[in-house]
Amino acid sequence: MRKHQMDLFGSGLSNGAVGAPTWLDLPAEARAALTSLMTQLILDHAAMTATPRAKEVDHDL
């Protein structure tokens, strides 16, 4: 099964979301808020899935 991703910046045709406004049809405040929320979501996800740093090996004899 292939997943479909909505193209927010494309030709303006909705891809499966009937009645969804195009990105440029949204008010500037809404675009800014959505961009901020998506950025935070991506950063939070990256922080949760990041590979932990390797611990230094102690070379004391």
C-alpha distance matrix in Angstrom:
0.0 3.8 6.5 9.7 13.1 16.2 18.9 22.1 24.4 23.3 24.9 25.3 22.8 20.6 16.9 15.8 18.6 21.3 24.7 23.8 26.6 26.2 27.1 30.5 31.2 31.2 34.7 35.5 35.9 32.4 30.9 33.1 32.2 28.4 28.8 30.9 28.6 25.5 27.8 29.0 25.5 24.5 27.9 27.7 24.3 25.8 28.9 27.1 25.0 27.8 29.2 32.7 35.6 37.3 40.7 43.7 45.4 49.0 51.4 54.5 56.6
3.8 0.0 3.8 6.6 9.8 13.1 15.5 18.8 20.9 19.7 21.5 22.1 19.9 17.9 14.2 13.8 16.7 19.6 22.8 21.5 24.0 23.2 24.0 27.3 28.3 28.4 31.9 32.5 33.2 29.8 28.0 30.2 29.6 25.8 26.0 28.3 26.3 23.0 25.2 26.8 23.5 22.3 25.8 26.0 22.8 24.0 27.3 26.0 23.9 26.4 28.1 31.7 34.4 36.3 39.8 42.7 44.7 48.3 50.6 53.8 56.1
6.5 3.8 0.0 3.8 6.7 10.0 12.8 15.8 18.2 17.5 19.6 19.8 17.9 15.5 12.0 11.6 13.9 17.2 20.1 18.5 20.9 20.3 20.8 24.3 25.2 25.1 28.4 29.0 29.5 26.2 24.5 26.6 25.9 22.1 22.4 24.7 22.6 19.5 21.9 23.3 20.1 19.1 22.8 23.0 19.9 21.5 24.8 23.6 21.9 24.5 26.6 30.1 32.9 35.1 38.5 41.5 43.7 47.3 49.7 52.9 55.3
9.7 6.6 3.8 0.0 3.8 6.6 9.3 12.5 14.9 14.0 15.9 16.0 14.1 11.9 8.4 8.7 11.1 14.3 17.1 15.4 17.6 16.7 17.5 20.9 21.8 21.9 25.4 26.1 26.9 23.6 21.8 24.3 23.9 20.1 20.4 23.1 21.3 18.2 20.8 22.7 19.8 18.9 22.7 23.3 20.6 22.1 25.6 24.9 23.4 25.8 28.2 31.7 34.4 36.8 40.3 43.2 45.5 49.1 51.5 54.7 57.3
13.1 9.8 6.7 3.8 0.0 3.8 6.3 9.1 11.7 11.5 14.0 14.0 13.0 10.8 8.0 9.3 10.6 14.1 16.2 13.8 15.4 14.2 14.3 17.8 19.0 18.9 22.2 22.7 23.5 20.3 18.3 20.6 20.4 16.6 16.7 19.6 18.0 14.8 17.3 19.5 16.9 16.0 19.8 20.7 18.4 19.8 23.3 23.0 21.8 24.0 26.7 30.1 32.6 35.3 38.7 41.5 44.1 47.6 50.1 53.2 55.9
16.2 13.1 10.0 6.6 3.8 0.0 3.8 6.0 9.0 8.9 11.2 10.6 9.8 7.5 5.7 7.7 8.1 11.5 13.0 10.4 11.7 10.4 10.9 14.3 15.3 15.4 18.9 19.6 20.7 17.5 15.5 18.3 18.3 14.6 15.1 18.3 17.0 14.2 17.0 19.4 17.2 16.8 20.6 21.7 19.9 21.5 24.8 24.8 24.1 26.2 29.2 32.4 34.8 37.8 41.0 43.8 46.6 49.9 52.5 55.5 58.4
18.9 15.5 12.8 9.3 6.3 3.8 0.0 3.8 5.6 5.4 8.3 8.5 8.7 7.9 7.2 10.3 10.6 13.4 14.3 11.5 11.6 9.2 9.2 12.1 13.9 14.5 17.8 18.1 19.8 17.0 14.5 17.2 18.0 14.6 14.4 17.9 17.4 14.6 16.8 19.7 18.2 17.3 20.8 22.6 21.1 22.1 25.5 26.1 25.3 26.9 29.9 33.1 35.2 38.2 41.5 44.0 46.9 50.3 52.7 55.8 58.7
22.1 18.8 15.8 12.5 9.1 6.0 3.8 0.0 3.8 5.8 8.7 7.8 9.3 8.5 9.3 12.0 11.1 13.6 13.5 10.2 9.3 6.7 5.6 8.8 10.8 10.9 14.1 14.3 16.0 13.3 10.7 13.7 14.7 11.5 11.4 15.1 15.0 12.6 14.9 17.9 16.9 16.5 19.7 21.5 20.7 21.9 25.0 25.9 25.5 27.1 30.3 33.2 35.3 38.5 41.6 44.2 47.2 50.4 52.9 55.9 59.0
24.4 20.9 18.2 14.9 11.7 9.0 5.6 3.8 0.0 3.8 6.9 7.3 9.8 10.4 11.5 14.7 14.2 16.3 15.9 12.9 11.2 7.7 6.3 8.0 10.9 11.8 14.6 14.3 16.7 14.7 11.6 14.3 16.1 13.4 12.6 16.4 17.0 14.7 16.2 19.6 19.1 18.3 21.2 23.5 22.8 23.4 26.6 27.9 27.4 28.5 31.6 34.5 36.3 39.5 42.6 44.9 48.0 51.2 53.5 56.5 59.7
23.3 19.7 17.5 14.0 11.5 8.9 5.4 5.8 3.8 0.0 3.8 5.5 7.4 9.0 9.8 13.4 13.7 15.4 15.5 13.1 11.9 8.5 8.7 10.0 12.4 14.1 17.2 17.4 20.0 17.9 15.0 17.9 19.7 16.8 16.2 20.0 20.4 17.9 19.6 23.0 22.1 21.1 24.3 26.5 25.4 26.0 29.4 30.4 29.6 30.8 33.7 36.8 38.6 41.6 44.9 47.2 50.2 53.5 55.7 58.9 61.9
24.9 21.5 19.6 15.9 14.0 11.2 8.3 8.7 6.9 3.8 0.0 3.8 5.6 8.5 10.1 13.7 14.1 14.9 14.8 13.2 11.8 8.7 10.0 10.5 12.2 14.8 17.9 18.6 21.5 19.5 17.0 20.2 22.0 19.4 19.2 23.0 23.4 21.2 23.1 26.3 25.5 24.7 27.9 30.0 28.9 29.7 33.0 34.0 33.2 34.5 37.4 40.6 42.4 45.4 48.7 51.0 53.9 57.2 59.4 62.6 65.6
25.3 22.1 19.8 16.0 14.0 10.6 8.5 7.8 7.3 5.5 3.8 0.0 3.8 6.3 9.0 12.1 11.6 12.1 11.4 9.8 8.2 5.3 7.7 8.4 9.1 11.8 15.2 16.5 19.1 16.9 15.0 18.6 20.0 17.5 18.0 21.7 21.9 20.1 22.4 25.4 24.5 24.3 27.5 29.3 28.5 29.7 32.8 33.6 33.2 34.8 37.9 40.9 42.9 46.1 49.3 51.7 54.7 58.0 60.4 63.4 66.5
22.8 19.9 17.9 14.1 13.0 9.8 8.7 9.3 9.8 7.4 5.6 3.8 0.0 3.8 6.3 9.2 9.5 9.6 9.9 9.2 9.0 7.4 10.4 11.7 11.8 14.2 17.8 19.5 21.8 19.2 17.6 21.2 22.2 19.4 20.2 23.8 23.4 21.5 24.1 26.9 25.5 25.4 28.8 30.3 29.1 30.5 33.8 34.2 33.6 35.5 38.5 41.7 43.9 46.9 50.2 52.7 55.6 59.0 61.4 64.5 67.4
20.6 17.9 15.5 11.9 10.8 7.5 7.9 8.5 10.4 9.0 8.5 6.3 3.8 0.0 3.8 5.9 5.7 6.5 7.5 6.4 7.6 7.2 10.1 12.4 12.0 13.6 17.4 19.3 21.0 17.9 16.7 20.3 20.6 17.6 18.8 22.3 21.3 19.5 22.5 24.9 23.2 23.4 27.0 28.0 26.8 28.5 31.7 31.8 31.4 33.5 36.6 39.7 42.1 45.2 48.4 51.1 54.0 57.3 59.9 62.9 65.8
16.9 14.2 12.0 8.4 8.0 5.7 7.2 9.3 11.5 9.8 10.1 9.0 6.3 3.8 0.0 3.8 5.7 7.8 10.1 9.0 10.9 10.3 12.5 15.3 15.4 16.5 20.3 21.9 23.3 20.1 18.6 22.0 22.1 18.7 19.7 23.0 21.7 19.4 22.4 24.7 22.5 22.4 26.2 27.1 25.4 27.1 30.4 30.2 29.5 31.7 34.6 37.9 40.4 43.2 46.5 49.3 52.0 55.4 58.0 61.0 63.9
15.8 13.8 11.6 8.7 9.3 7.7 10.3 12.0 14.7 13.4 13.7 12.1 9.2 5.9 3.8 0.0 3.8 5.9 9.1 8.8 11.8 12.4 14.7 17.7 17.1 17.9 21.6 23.5 24.5 21.0 20.2 23.5 23.0 19.6 21.2 24.2 22.4 20.3 23.7 25.5 23.0 23.3 27.1 27.5 25.7 27.9 31.0 30.4 29.8 32.4 35.3 38.4 41.2 44.0 47.2 50.2 52.9 56.2 58.9 61.9 64.6
18.6 16.7 13.9 11.1 10.6 8.1 10.6 11.1 14.2 13.7 14.1 11.6 9.5 5.7 5.7 3.8 0.0 3.8 6.2 5.5 8.9 10.3 12.7 15.7 14.6 14.9 18.6 20.8 21.5 17.9 17.5 20.9 20.2 17.0 19.1 21.9 20.1 18.5 22.1 23.7 21.5 22.3 26.0 26.3 24.9 27.3 30.2 29.7 29.6 32.2 35.3 38.3 41.1 44.1 47.1 50.2 52.9 56.2 59.0 61.8 64.7
21.3 19.6 17.2 14.3 14.1 11.5 13.4 13.6 16.3 15.4 14.9 12.1 9.6 6.5 7.8 5.9 3.8 0.0 3.8 5.5 8.9 11.0 14.1 16.4 14.6 15.5 19.0 21.7 22.6 19.2 19.2 22.8 22.2 19.4 21.7 24.6 22.9 21.7 25.2 26.8 24.8 25.8 29.4 29.7 28.5 31.0 33.7 33.3 33.3 35.9 39.1 42.0 44.8 47.8 50.9 53.9 56.7 59.9 62.7 65.6 68.5
24.7 22.8 20.1 17.1 16.2 13.0 14.3 13.5 15.9 15.5 14.8 11.4 9.9 7.5 10.1 9.1 6.2 3.8 0.0 3.8 6.3 9.3 12.4 14.2 11.8 12.7 16.1 19.1 20.0 16.9 17.3 21.0 20.4 18.1 20.6 23.5 22.1 21.4 24.9 26.5 24.9 26.2 29.6 30.0 29.3 31.7 34.3 34.2 34.5 36.9 40.3 43.0 45.7 48.9 51.9 54.8 57.8 60.9 63.8 66.5 69.6
23.8 21.5 18.5 15.4 13.8 10.4 11.5 10.2 12.9 13.1 13.2 9.8 9.2 6.4 9.0 8.8 5.5 5.5 3.8 0.0 3.8 6.6 9.2 11.6 9.7 10.0 13.6 16.2 17.1 13.7 13.8 17.5 17.0 14.5 16.9 19.8 18.5 17.7 21.1 22.8 21.4 22.6 25.9 26.5 25.9 28.2 30.8 30.9 31.2 33.6 36.9 39.7 42.3 45.5 48.4 51.4 54.4 57.5 60.3 63.0 66.1
26.6 24.0 20.9 17.6 15.4 11.7 11.6 9.3 11.2 11.9 11.8 8.2 9.0 7.6 10.9 11.8 8.9 8.9 6.3 3.8 0.0 3.8 6.5 8.1 5.9 6.8 10.4 13.1 14.5 11.6 11.5 15.3 15.5 13.5 15.6 18.6 18.1 17.5 20.5 22.6 21.7 22.8 25.9 26.9 26.7 28.7 31.3 31.8 32.2 34.2 37.7 40.3 42.7 46.0 48.9 51.7 54.8 57.8 60.6 63.3 66.5
26.2 23.2 20.3 16.7 14.2 10.4 9.2 6.7 7.7 8.5 8.7 5.3 7.4 7.2 10.3 12.4 10.3 11.0 9.3 6.6 3.8 0.0 3.8 5.5 5.2 6.8 10.5 12.3 14.5 11.9 10.6 14.4 15.4 13.1 14.3 17.8 17.8 16.7 19.3 21.9 21.2 21.7 24.8 26.3 25.9 27.5 30.3 31.1 31.3 33.0 36.4 39.1 41.2 44.6 47.6 50.1 53.3 56.4 59.0 61.8 65.0
27.1 24.0 20.8 17.5 14.3 10.9 9.2 5.6 6.3 8.7 10.0 7.7 10.4 10.1 12.5 14.7 12.7 14.1 12.4 9.2 6.5 3.8 0.0 3.8 5.5 5.6 8.8 9.5 11.7 9.5 7.3 10.9 12.4 10.2 10.9 14.5 14.9 13.9 16.1 18.9 18.7 19.1 21.9 23.6 23.6 24.9 27.6 28.8 29.1 30.5 33.9 36.5 38.5 41.9 44.8 47.3 50.5 53.5 56.1 58.9 62.2
30.5 27.3 24.3 20.9 17.8 14.3 12.1 8.8 8.0 10.0 10.5 8.4 11.7 12.4 15.3 17.7 15.7 16.4 14.2 11.6 8.1 5.5 3.8 0.0 3.8 5.4 7.6 8.3 11.4 10.2 8.3 11.6 13.7 12.5 12.9 16.3 17.4 16.7 18.5 21.4 21.6 22.0 24.5 26.5 26.7 27.8 30.4 31.9 32.2 33.3 36.8 39.3 41.1 44.5 47.4 49.7 53.0 55.9 58.4 61.2 64.5
31.2 28.3 25.2 21.8 19.0 15.3 13.9 10.8 10.9 12.4 12.2 9.1 11.8 12.0 15.4 17.1 14.6 14.6 11.8 9.7 5.9 5.2 5.5 3.8 0.0 3.8 6.5 8.9 11.5 9.9 9.4 12.9 14.4 13.4 14.7 17.8 18.4 18.2 20.5 22.9 23.0 23.9 26.5 28.0 28.3 29.9 32.3 33.5 34.0 35.5 39.0 41.5 43.5 47.0 49.7 52.2 55.5 58.4 61.1 63.7 67.1
31.2 28.4 25.1 21.9 18.9 15.4 14.5 10.9 11.8 14.1 14.8 11.8 14.2 13.6 16.5 17.9 14.9 15.5 12.7 10.0 6.8 6.8 5.6 5.4 3.8 0.0 3.8 6.4 8.1 6.2 6.3 9.8 10.8 10.2 12.0 14.7 15.2 15.5 17.8 19.9 20.2 21.5 23.8 25.2 25.8 27.5 29.7 30.8 31.7 33.2 36.9 39.1 41.1 44.7 47.3 49.8 53.2 56.0 58.8 61.3 64.7
34.7 31.9 28.4 25.4 22.2 18.9 17.8 14.1 14.6 17.2 17.9 15.2 17.8 17.4 20.3 21.6 18.6 19.0 16.1 13.6 10.4 10.5 8.8 7.6 6.5 3.8 0.0 3.8 5.4 5.3 6.4 8.7 10.0 10.7 12.4 14.4 15.5 16.5 18.4 20.2 21.1 22.6 24.4 25.8 27.0 28.6 30.3 31.8 33.0 34.3 38.0 39.9 41.8 45.5 47.8 50.3 53.8 56.4 59.1 61.6 65.0
35.5 32.5 29.0 26.1 22.7 19.6 18.1 14.3 14.3 17.4 18.6 16.5 19.5 19.3 21.9 23.5 20.8 21.7 19.1 16.2 13.1 12.3 9.5 8.3 8.9 6.4 3.8 0.0 3.8 5.5 5.1 6.1 8.6 9.9 10.5 12.3 14.2 15.3 16.4 18.4 19.9 21.0 22.5 24.2 25.6 26.8 28.5 30.3 31.6 32.4 36.1 37.9 39.5 43.2 45.5 47.8 51.3 53.9 56.6 58.9 62.5
35.9 33.2 29.5 26.9 23.5 20.7 19.8 16.0 16.7 20.0 21.5 19.1 21.8 21.0 23.3 24.5 21.5 22.6 20.0 17.1 14.5 14.5 11.7 11.4 11.5 8.1 5.4 3.8 0.0 3.8 5.5 5.1 6.1 8.6 9.9 10.6 12.2 14.2 15.3 16.6 18.3 20.0 21.1 22.5 24.3 25.7 27.0 28.7 30.3 31.3 35.1 36.6 38.3 42.1 44.2 46.5 50.1 52.5 55.4 57.6 61.1
32.4 29.8 26.2 23.6 20.3 17.5 17.0 13.3 14.7 17.9 19.5 16.9 19.2 17.9 20.1 21.0 17.9 19.2 16.9 13.7 11.6 11.9 9.5 10.2 9.9 6.2 5.3 5.5 3.8 0.0 3.8 5.4 5.1 6.0 8.4 9.8 10.4 12.0 14.0 15.3 16.2 18.1 19.8 20.9 22.3 24.1 25.6 26.9 28.4 29.8 33.5 35.3 37.3 41.0 43.3 45.8 49.3 51.9 54.8 57.1 60.6
30.9 28.0 24.5 21.8 18.3 15.5 14.5 10.7 11.6 15.0 17.0 15.0 17.6 16.7 18.6 20.2 17.5 19.2 17.3 13.8 11.5 10.6 7.3 8.3 9.4 6.3 6.4 5.1 5.5 3.8 0.0 3.8 5.5 5.2 6.0 8.5 9.9 10.4 12.0 14.2 15.2 16.3 18.2 19.8 20.9 22.3 24.1 25.8 26.8 27.9 31.6 33.6 35.5 39.1 41.5 44.0 47.4 50.1 52.9 55.3 58.8
33.1 30.2 26.6 24.3 20.6 18.3 17.2 13.7 14.3 17.9 20.2 18.6 21.2 20.3 22.0 23.5 20.9 22.8 21.0 17.5 15.3 14.4 10.9 11.6 12.9 9.8 8.7 6.1 5.1 5.4 3.8 0.0 3.8 5.5 5.1 6.2 8.6 10.0 10.5 12.3 14.2 15.4 16.5 18.3 20.0 21.1 22.5 24.5 25.9 26.6 30.3 31.9 33.6 37.3 39.5 41.8 45.4 47.9 50.6 53.0 56.5
32.2 29.6 25.9 23.9 20.4 18.3 18.0 14.7 16.1 19.7 22.0 20.0 22.2 20.6 22.1 23.0 20.2 22.2 20.4 17.0 15.5 15.4 12.4 13.7 14.4 10.8 10.0 8.6 6.1 5.1 5.5 3.8 0.0 3.8 5.5 5.1 6.1 8.6 9.9 10.7 12.2 14.3 15.4 16.4 18.3 20.0 21.1 22.7 24.4 25.5 29.3 30.8 32.8 36.5 38.6 41.1 44.6 47.1 50.1 52.3 55.8
28.4 25.8 22.1 20.1 16.6 14.6 14.6 11.5 13.4 16.8 19.4 17.5 19.4 17.6 18.7 19.6 17.0 19.4 18.1 14.5 13.5 13.1 10.2 12.5 13.4 10.2 10.7 9.9 8.6 6.0 5.2 5.5 3.8 0.0 3.8 5.4 5.0 6.0 8.4 9.8 10.4 12.1 14.1 15.2 16.3 18.1 19.8 21.1 22.4 23.8 27.6 29.5 31.6 35.3 37.6 40.3 43.7 46.4 49.3 51.7 55.1
28.8 26.0 22.4 20.4 16.7 15.1 14.4 11.4 12.6 16.2 19.2 18.0 20.2 18.8 19.7 21.2 19.1 21.7 20.6 16.9 15.6 14.3 10.9 12.9 14.7 12.0 12.4 10.5 9.9 8.4 6.0 5.1 5.5 3.8 0.0 3.8 5.5 5.2 6.0 8.6 9.8 10.6 12.2 14.1 15.3 16.4 18.2 20.1 21.1 22.0 25.7 27.6 29.4 33.1 35.5 38.0 41.4 44.1 46.9 49.4 52.8
30.9 28.3 24.7 23.1 19.6 18.3 17.9 15.1 16.4 20.0 23.0 21.7 23.8 22.3 23.0 24.2 21.9 24.6 23.5 19.8 18.6 17.8 14.5 16.3 17.8 14.7 14.4 12.3 10.6 9.8 8.5 6.2 5.1 5.4 3.8 0.0 3.8 5.5 5.1 6.2 8.6 10.0 10.6 12.2 14.2 15.3 16.4 18.5 20.1 20.8 24.6 26.0 27.8 31.5 33.7 36.1 39.7 42.2 45.0 47.3 50.8
28.6 26.3 22.6 21.3 18.0 17.0 17.4 15.0 17.0 20.4 23.4 21.9 23.4 21.3 21.7 22.4 20.1 22.9 22.1 18.5 18.1 17.8 14.9 17.4 18.4 15.2 15.5 14.2 12.2 10.4 9.9 8.6 6.1 5.0 5.5 3.8 0.0 3.8 5.4 5.2 6.1 8.7 9.9 10.5 12.2 14.2 15.3 16.6 18.4 19.8 23.6 25.1 27.3 31.0 33.2 35.9 39.3 41.9 45.0 47.2 50.6
25.5 23.0 19.5 18.2 14.8 14.2 14.6 12.6 14.7 17.9 21.2 20.1 21.5 19.5 19.4 20.3 18.5 21.7 21.4 17.7 17.5 16.7 13.9 16.7 18.2 15.5 16.5 15.3 14.2 12.0 10.4 10.0 8.6 6.0 5.2 5.5 3.8 0.0 3.8 5.4 5.0 6.1 8.6 9.8 10.5 12.2 14.2 15.4 16.5 17.9 21.6 23.7 25.9 29.5 32.0 34.8 38.1 40.9 43.8 46.3 49.6
27.8 25.2 21.9 20.8 17.3 17.0 16.8 14.9 16.2 19.6 23.1 22.4 24.1 22.5 22.4 23.7 22.1 25.2 24.9 21.1 20.5 19.3 16.1 18.5 20.5 17.8 18.4 16.4 15.3 14.0 12.0 10.5 9.9 8.4 6.0 5.1 5.4 3.8 0.0 3.8 5.4 5.2 6.2 8.6 9.9 10.5 12.3 14.4 15.5 16.1 19.8 21.6 23.4 27.1 29.5 32.0 35.5 38.2 41.0 43.5 46.9
29.0 26.8 23.3 22.7 19.5 19.4 19.7 17.9 19.6 23.0 26.3 25.4 26.9 24.9 24.7 25.5 23.7 26.8 26.5 22.8 22.6 21.9 18.9 21.4 22.9 19.9 20.2 18.4 16.6 15.3 14.2 12.3 10.7 9.8 8.6 6.2 5.2 5.4 3.8 0.0 3.8 5.5 5.1 6.0 8.4 9.8 10.4 12.3 14.2 15.1 18.9 20.2 22.3 26.0 28.1 30.8 34.2 36.8 39.8 42.1 45.5
25.5 23.5 20.1 19.8 16.9 17.2 18.2 16.9 19.1 22.1 25.5 24.5 25.5 23.2 22.5 23.0 21.5 24.8 24.9 21.4 21.7 21.2 18.7 21.6 23.0 20.2 21.1 19.9 18.3 16.2 15.2 14.2 12.2 10.4 9.8 8.6 6.1 5.0 5.4 3.8 0.0 3.8 5.5 5.2 6.1 8.6 9.9 10.7 12.3 14.1 17.8 19.6 22.2 25.7 28.0 31.0 34.2 37.0 40.1 42.5 45.7
24.5 22.3 19.1 18.9 16.0 16.8 17.3 16.5 18.3 21.1 24.7 24.3 25.4 23.4 22.4 23.3 22.3 25.8 26.2 22.6 22.8 21.7 19.1 22.0 23.9 21.5 22.6 21.0 20.0 18.1 16.3 15.4 14.3 12.1 10.6 10.0 8.7 6.1 5.2 5.5 3.8 0.0 3.8 5.5 5.1 6.1 8.6 10.0 10.6 11.8 15.5 17.7 20.0 23.5 26.2 29.0 32.2 35.1 38.0 40.6 43.8
27.9 25.8 22.8 22.7 19.8 20.6 20.8 19.7 21.2 24.3 27.9 27.5 28.8 27.0 26.2 27.1 26.0 29.4 29.6 25.9 25.9 24.8 21.9 24.5 26.5 23.8 24.4 22.5 21.1 19.8 18.2 16.5 15.4 14.1 12.2 10.6 9.9 8.6 6.2 5.1 5.5 3.8 0.0 3.8 5.4 5.0 6.1 8.7 10.0 10.2 14.0 15.5 17.5 21.2 23.5 26.2 29.6 32.3 35.3 37.7 41.0
27.7 26.0 23.0 23.3 20.7 21.7 22.6 21.5 23.5 26.5 30.0 29.3 30.3 28.0 27.1 27.5 26.3 29.7 30.0 26.5 26.9 26.3 23.6 26.5 28.0 25.2 25.8 24.2 22.5 20.9 19.8 18.3 16.4 15.2 14.1 12.2 10.5 9.8 8.6 6.0 5.2 5.5 3.8 0.0 3.8 5.5 5.1 6.3 8.8 10.0 13.7 14.9 17.5 21.0 23.1 26.2 29.4 32.0 35.2 37.5 40.7
24.3 22.8 19.9 20.6 18.4 19.9 21.1 20.7 22.8 25.4 28.9 28.5 29.1 26.8 25.4 25.7 24.9 28.5 29.3 25.9 26.7 25.9 23.6 26.7 28.3 25.8 27.0 25.6 24.3 22.3 20.9 20.0 18.3 16.3 15.3 14.2 12.2 10.5 9.9 8.4 6.1 5.1 5.4 3.8 0.0 3.8 5.4 5.2 6.2 8.5 12.1 14.1 17.0 20.3 22.8 26.0 29.0 31.9 35.0 37.5 40.6
25.8 24.0 21.5 22.1 19.8 21.5 22.1 21.9 23.4 26.0 29.7 29.7 30.5 28.5 27.1 27.9 27.3 31.0 31.7 28.2 28.7 27.5 24.9 27.8 29.9 27.5 28.6 26.8 25.7 24.1 22.3 21.1 20.0 18.1 16.4 15.3 14.2 12.2 10.5 9.8 8.6 6.1 5.0 5.5 3.8 0.0 3.8 5.5 5.2 5.7 9.5 11.6 14.1 17.5 20.2 23.2 26.3 29.3 32.2 34.8 37.9
28.9 27.3 24.8 25.6 23.3 24.8 25.5 25.0 26.6 29.4 33.0 32.8 33.8 31.7 30.4 31.0 30.2 33.7 34.3 30.8 31.3 30.3 27.6 30.4 32.3 29.7 30.3 28.5 27.0 25.6 24.1 22.5 21.1 19.8 18.2 16.4 15.3 14.2 12.3 10.4 9.9 8.6 6.1 5.1 5.4 3.8 0.0 3.8 5.6 5.4 8.9 9.8 12.4 15.9 18.1 21.1 24.3 27.1 30.2 32.6 35.8
27.1 26.0 23.6 24.9 23.0 24.8 26.1 25.9 27.9 30.4 34.0 33.6 34.2 31.8 30.2 30.4 29.7 33.3 34.2 30.9 31.8 31.1 28.8 31.9 33.5 30.8 31.8 30.3 28.7 26.9 25.8 24.5 22.7 21.1 20.1 18.5 16.6 15.4 14.4 12.3 10.7 10.0 8.7 6.3 5.2 5.5 3.8 0.0 3.8 5.8 8.8 9.9 13.2 16.3 18.5 21.9 24.7 27.5 30.8 33.1 36.1
25.0 23.9 21.9 23.4 21.8 24.1 25.3 25.5 27.4 29.6 33.2 33.2 33.6 31.4 29.5 29.8 29.6 33.3 34.5 31.2 32.2 31.3 29.1 32.2 34.0 31.7 33.0 31.6 30.3 28.4 26.8 25.9 24.4 22.4 21.1 20.1 18.4 16.5 15.5 14.2 12.3 10.6 10.0 8.8 6.2 5.2 5.6 3.8 0.0 3.8 6.5 8.9 12.2 15.0 17.8 21.1 23.8 26.9 29.9 32.6 35.4
27.8 26.4 24.5 25.8 24.0 26.2 26.9 27.1 28.5 30.8 34.5 34.8 35.5 33.5 31.7 32.4 32.2 35.9 36.9 33.6 34.2 33.0 30.5 33.3 35.5 33.2 34.3 32.4 31.3 29.8 27.9 26.6 25.5 23.8 22.0 20.8 19.8 17.9 16.1 15.1 14.1 11.8 10.2 10.0 8.5 5.7 5.4 5.8 3.8 0.0 3.8 6.2 8.9 12.0 14.9 18.0 20.9 24.0 26.9 29.7 32.6
29.2 28.1 26.6 28.2 26.7 29.2 29.9 30.3 31.6 33.7 37.4 37.9 38.5 36.6 34.6 35.3 35.3 39.1 40.3 36.9 37.7 36.4 33.9 36.8 39.0 36.9 38.0 36.1 35.1 33.5 31.6 30.3 29.3 27.6 25.7 24.6 23.6 21.6 19.8 18.9 17.8 15.5 14.0 13.7 12.1 9.5 8.9 8.8 6.5 3.8 0.0 3.8 6.4 8.8 12.0 15.1 17.7 21.0 23.8 26.7 29.4
32.7 31.7 30.1 31.7 30.1 32.4 33.1 33.2 34.5 36.8 40.6 40.9 41.7 39.7 37.9 38.4 38.3 42.0 43.0 39.7 40.3 39.1 36.5 39.3 41.5 39.1 39.9 37.9 36.6 35.3 33.6 31.9 30.8 29.5 27.6 26.0 25.1 23.7 21.6 20.2 19.6 17.7 15.5 14.9 14.1 11.6 9.8 9.9 8.9 6.2 3.8 0.0 3.8 6.4 8.9 12.3 15.0 18.0 21.1 23.7 26.6
35.6 34.4 32.9 34.4 32.6 34.8 35.2 35.3 36.3 38.6 42.4 42.9 43.9 42.1 40.4 41.2 41.1 44.8 45.7 42.3 42.7 41.2 38.5 41.1 43.5 41.1 41.8 39.5 38.3 37.3 35.5 33.6 32.8 31.6 29.4 27.8 27.3 25.9 23.4 22.3 22.2 20.0 17.5 17.5 17.0 14.1 12.4 13.2 12.2 8.9 6.4 3.8 0.0 3.8 6.4 9.1 12.2 15.2 18.1 20.8 23.9
37.3 36.3 35.1 36.8 35.3 37.8 38.2 38.5 39.5 41.6 45.4 46.1 46.9 45.2 43.2 44.0 44.1 47.8 48.9 45.5 46.0 44.6 41.9 44.5 47.0 44.7 45.5 43.2 42.1 41.0 39.1 37.3 36.5 35.3 33.1 31.5 31.0 29.5 27.1 26.0 25.7 23.5 21.2 21.0 20.3 17.5 15.9 16.3 15.0 12.0 8.8 6.4 3.8 0.0 3.8 6.5 8.9 12.2 15.0 17.9 20.7
40.7 39.8 38.5 40.3 38.7 41.0 41.5 41.6 42.6 44.9 48.7 49.3 50.2 48.4 46.5 47.2 47.1 50.9 51.9 48.4 48.9 47.6 44.8 47.4 49.7 47.3 47.8 45.5 44.2 43.3 41.5 39.5 38.6 37.6 35.5 33.7 33.2 32.0 29.5 28.1 28.0 26.2 23.5 23.1 22.8 20.2 18.1 18.5 17.8 14.9 12.0 8.9 6.4 3.8 0.0 3.8 6.3 9.1 12.3 14.8 17.7
43.7 42.7 41.5 43.2 41.5 43.8 44.0 44.2 44.9 47.2 51.0 51.7 52.7 51.1 49.3 50.2 50.2 53.9 54.8 51.4 51.7 50.1 47.3 49.7 52.2 49.8 50.3 47.8 46.5 45.8 44.0 41.8 41.1 40.3 38.0 36.1 35.9 34.8 32.0 30.8 31.0 29.0 26.2 26.2 26.0 23.2 21.1 21.9 21.1 18.0 15.1 12.3 9.1 6.5 3.8 0.0 3.7 6.3 9.1 11.7 14.9
45.4 44.7 43.7 45.5 44.1 46.6 46.9 47.2 48.0 50.2 53.9 54.7 55.6 54.0 52.0 52.9 52.9 56.7 57.8 54.4 54.8 53.3 50.5 53.0 55.5 53.2 53.8 51.3 50.1 49.3 47.4 45.4 44.6 43.7 41.4 39.7 39.3 38.1 35.5 34.2 34.2 32.2 29.6 29.4 29.0 26.3 24.3 24.7 23.8 20.9 17.7 15.0 12.2 8.9 6.3 3.7 0.0 3.8 6.2 9.2 11.8
49.0 48.3 47.3 49.1 47.6 49.9 50.3 50.4 51.2 53.5 57.2 58.0 59.0 57.3 55.4 56.2 56.2 59.9 60.9 57.5 57.8 56.4 53.5 55.9 58.4 56.0 56.4 53.9 52.5 51.9 50.1 47.9 47.1 46.4 44.1 42.2 41.9 40.9 38.2 36.8 37.0 35.1 32.3 32.0 31.9 29.3 27.1 27.5 26.9 24.0 21.0 18.0 15.2 12.2 9.1 6.3 3.8 0.0 3.8 5.7 8.7
51.4 50.6 49.7 51.5 50.1 52.5 52.7 52.9 53.5 55.7 59.4 60.4 61.4 59.9 58.0 58.9 59.0 62.7 63.8 60.3 60.6 59.0 56.1 58.4 61.1 58.8 59.1 56.6 55.4 54.8 52.9 50.6 50.1 49.3 46.9 45.0 45.0 43.8 41.0 39.8 40.1 38.0 35.3 35.2 35.0 32.2 30.2 30.8 29.9 26.9 23.8 21.1 18.1 15.0 12.3 9.1 6.2 3.8 0.0 3.8 6.3
54.5 53.8 52.9 54.7 53.2 55.5 55.8 55.9 56.5 58.9 62.6 63.4 64.5 62.9 61.0 61.9 61.8 65.6 66.5 63.0 63.3 61.8 58.9 61.2 63.7 61.3 61.6 58.9 57.6 57.1 55.3 53.0 52.3 51.7 49.4 47.3 47.2 46.3 43.5 42.1 42.5 40.6 37.7 37.5 37.5 34.8 32.6 33.1 32.6 29.7 26.7 23.7 20.8 17.9 14.8 11.7 9.2 5.7 3.8 0.0 3.8
56.6 56.1 55.3 57.3 55.9 58.4 58.7 59.0 59.7 61.9 65.6 66.5 67.4 65.8 63.9 64.6 64.7 68.5 69.6 66.1 66.5 65.0 62.2 64.5 67.1 64.7 65.0 62.5 61.1 60.6 58.8 56.5 55.8 55.1 52.8 50.8 50.6 49.6 46.9 45.5 45.7 43.8 41.0 40.7 40.6 37.9 35.8 36.1 35.4 32.6 29.4 26.6 23.9 20.7 17.7 14.9 11.8 8.7 6.3 3.8 0.0
